[in-house]
Amino acid sequence: MKDDFGIDSGGRFCHNGVGDGARGPAPRRRNDEVPVPEKTQSIAQEKVPTKFAPAERASAEEIARQAKLFAGKKLLGMLPDMMPCVVMVLNQCRQIVFVNKQIAALMPPGQPNSSVLGMRPGEALGCTHGFESEGGCGTTESCSLCGAVQAILTGQKGESSVRECRVLRRYNGEALELRIWTTPIQIGDEQFTVCALLDISHEKRRQALEHIFLHDIYNVAYGLSWYADFLKKGTPDKVEEYADTIHRLCGELIDEIDAQRILLRAESGELTLKPEPIGSLAVLRDTVAMYSRHPVAQDRTLRLDEKAADVSVVCDKILLTRVLGNMVKNALEACRARQTVTIGCSQSNGSVEFWVHNPGHMTREVQLQVFQRSFSTKGRGRGLGTYSIKLLTERYLKGEVSFTSTAESGTTFTVHCPLKPGV
């Protein structure tokens, strides 16, 4: 026997994708018991503000009715729950009316699968932008650059689409990188969009590591080999110069490897903090000394602001140095030749404020994506600098990161850290 989709099938599964197909559908809730987020309890009759996709939602009753269209359907038997990726079905308001059990791997801890009915994809995944506006997922300015929203809107126009999207979770700062496929389907006289989501975070991390080890670290290692050869064949008066350069290149090599080690441990939650009393001015001076001789500073000037305050702060010196180093490195890369990057700090409202300024300007499109993992204006396999700044500062140093960028004033990244842990 064929179901409404015209596909012969022998299994069943419940509306939230968790039932045992071999035993028939799981017990159903009454319509008024379908769990729907509070904000979706009624459809908005008046226009809800949005900066991209429509914000209107279906009512709880409508979600429950549409969920019935998929409850107990034979679709492809048990295939949706056997697939390695997340499969969800969205209505015309981009709300979830069906999802397979694979969603559990991507959802915030402790949230049951069935609770996503009526949510939009970004809300179910805990995307920071899904909760920034009254309209929810798809309605902020940042959402206009989201590959998932773009793919869904294309599907609603009757076309299949494949895009990639980056999700920064609001509850722990974790980064998800997803590939999304969308396909339009029709059930009776109603239009829906089938979405398949695949976590490609490991693929993106591999690309980044490939770039670092096959490009950045290779270049440093080649320089070491070059100067070691010079040292071997050079005259006595050049020995000190070559030895100094080899020492610097060794430092760069260790720095590149250490940066990846810290990032990997930070993302996995294995990073251990070692707070200690430090002076902000000493950290800034060390940072200036380290990066003034870095290849990225070639034909550029890095200077310490003369008004920089010496603030006593208790924090992990290695992490703070890493954050400041990434801020400086990004600023130098954003500069043109003969331009100046300035670094400084001050004390304000019980916290220490570190800032790095460069005269360049980021476009609005770049500003909306600058903290996303793997986003970069410098090509494939990059985009970890600003992401790691935010991750290390907010998750581990318990601070905040912000920036301003205008054509008139240039770009300033600022990190606010508490003077003591827990303050």
Stockholm file with secondary structure:
# STOCKHOLM 1.0

chainA/1-423         MKDDFGIDSGGRFCHNGVGDGARGPAPRRRNDEVPVPEKTQSIAQEKVPTKFAPAERASAEEIARQAKLFAGKKLLGMLPDMMPCVVMVLNQCRQIVFVNKQIAALMPPGQPNSSVLGMRPGEALGCTHGFESEGGCGTTESCSLCGAVQAILTGQKGESSVRECRVLRRYNGEALELRIWTTPIQIGDEQFTVCALLDISHEKRRQALEHIFLHDIYNVAYGLSWYADFLKKGTPDKVEEYADTIHRLCGELIDEIDAQRILLRAESGELTLKPEPIGSLAVLRDTVAMYSRHPVAQDRTLRLDEKAADVSVVCDKILLTRVLGNMVKNALEACRARQTVTIGCSQSNGSVEFWVHNPGHMTREVQLQVFQRSFSTKGRGRGLGTYSIKLLTERYLKGEVSFTSTAESGTTFTVHCPLKPGV
#=GR chainA/1-423 SS CBCTTSCBCCCCCCTTSCSCGGGCCCCCCCGGGSCCCGGGSSCCSSCCCCSSSCCCCCCHHHHHHHHHHHTTCCTTTTHHHHSSSEEEEECTTSCEEEECGGGGGTSCTTCCGGGGTTCCHHHHTTBGGGGSSTTCTTCSTGGGGCHHHHHHHHHHTTCCEEEEEEEEBTTTCCEEEEEEEEEEEEETTEEEEEEEEEECHHHHHHHHHHHIIIIIHHHHHHHHHHHHHHHHHSCGGGHHHHHHHHHHHHHHHHHHHHHHHHHHHHHHTCCCCCEEEEEHHHHHHHHHHHHHTSGGGTTCEEEECTTCCCCEEEEEHHHHHHHHHHHHHHHHHHSCTTCEEEEEEEEETTEEEEEEEESCCCCHHHHTTTTSTTCCSSCTTCCCHHHHHHHIIIIISCCEEEEEEETTTEEEEEEEEESSTTC
#=GC SS_cons         CBCTTSCBCCCCCCTTSCSCGGGCCCCCCCGGGSCCCGGGSSCCSSCCCCSSSCCCCCCHHHHHHHHHHHTTCCTTTTHHHHSSSEEEEECTTSCEEEECGGGGGTSCTTCCGGGGTTCCHHHHTTBGGGGSSTTCTTCSTGGGGCHHHHHHHHHHTTCCEEEEEEEEBTTTCCEEEEEEEEEEEEETTEEEEEEEEEECHHHHHHHHHHHIIIIIHHHHHHHHHHHHHHHHHSCGGGHHHHHHHHHHHHHHHHHHHHHHHHHHHHHHTCCCCCEEEEEHHHHHHHHHHHHHTSGGGTTCEEEECTTCCCCEEEEEHHHHHHHHHHHHHHHHHHSCTTCEEEEEEEEETTEEEEEEEESCCCCHHHHTTTTSTTCCSSCTTCCCHHHHHHHIIIIISCCEEEEEEETTTEEEEEEEEESSTTC
//
